[in-house]
Amino acid sequence: MMSCFLLLSGCGAKKKIVSPEPAPVVPSWHTCLIQGAQGTVITDEERISASMTMQTVHDSMLVISIMPLLGMEMLRIEATPTELTAIDKFHGQYTTATYADLNRQLTPELNWDILQQLCAAELPTGSEKARLVYKFGNETVEIVVNYTPRKIDVPVRVSHIKLDKYTKVDVSRFL
C-alpha cells in the first residue's frame, strides 16, 4: 500500500515552489529635523529639563543639541551606527564610545536603531512623547521627550564638532 502511494506521488509533475524574496525596506524619509522638543532627565536626586533639536540622516548620523538656557547649546550628542560622541560644552570635555562600551554600564542596552527612532519620533510610544528608562549601576535614569512636529526630507546640518579644544574623559566619568 505504501509503495503504491510512493509510486503515485513520484509520477506527478514536479513543481518547484519559489518563494519571492522580501522587498527591501525603503525608509519613509531621508532626513528628519525636530526643533524645540522638550527633554527631561529624571534621576533619584534631580530633574533636569531642556529644549532639544534632533537632526537625523537615515541610517547614517544624528545630532542631538541640548539647550537648557536661552538657546545656547550646552551638550551635544553626535552618533553614527557604530559610536557616540558626547560633548559637554559647559565643562569643556567630551567622550567617545561604541554602543558596546556604553552598554557595559547601561541596562537595557542602547543601540543605533533605538537612538534613531528616538530622534525621528518613531518609537512605539508615538510621535508626541517618548519615555525611556535606563539603569546606570545603581541609579535609575528616566528620559522623557515631548516632541514638536517633525520635518522630514529637509536640509539638516549634522557636521562634527572639532574636538581639539575639549578634554577627552572616560565614558564612565561622563555619565
Secondary structure, DSSP 8 states (H G I E B T S, - for coil): -HHHHHHHHHHS---------------S-SEEEEEEEEEEEE-SS-EEEEEEEEEEETTTEEEEEEE-BTTB--EEEEE-SSEEEEEETTTTEEEEEEHHHHHTSEES---HHHHHHHHTT-STT-SSEEEEEEEETTEEEEEEEE----EESS---------TTSEE--HHHH-
